[in-house]
Amino acid sequence: MKKYLFLFIIPALVLASGEHDGVKDYDVLWRSINFILFFGILFYLLKGPAKAAYQGRINGIASRLEANQKILKESAVRKEQAKKDLQDAKVQGAALIETAKKEIVFAAEKIKNATEQEIANLQKSFDEQKSFEARKIKKEVVSEILDDVFASDDIKFGQDKLVKIVEKKVG
């Protein structure tokens, strides 16, 4: 500290040593020396804090840059993972579509088979019903003819004649 005080006192002594009798003596050399000394001292005193502030700013910018680089790398990793997940989802989607198509074909085939079986059952039932109704009608016709023939006393037929009549009526 004494060193700094000494540097401030020298310029004051230099200025105070001159005579002041009304005529101002402007000496460019002494003023230049004072100016150089003032800025030298100012530079010497402010060099450390200015350097520390500048270094702190550099370190702050570097730490923010590192943090941004870290975030950028994490984002790139997440982006790649998202792309991978998207590809996996596309593959799974395609597999699901294929499975759905196979299930549709299987269900359609199953419905077709069930419908064909139902149609066959209905056709068989219809044929049986038709056959039953035909036999029933034949019996009714034969019964009606025989009742008519036996009810009338005028007509006497032989068994041959009756069978022929019934065959004509039925056929």
Residue pairs with C-beta under 8 A, 6 or more apart in sequence:
4 41
4 45
7 37
7 41
8 41
10 37
11 34
11 37
11 38
14 30
14 33
14 34
15 30
15 34
18 25
19 25
138 170
141 169
141 170
142 166
142 169
142 170
145 165
145 166
145 169
146 162
146 166
149 155
149 157
149 162
149 165
157 165
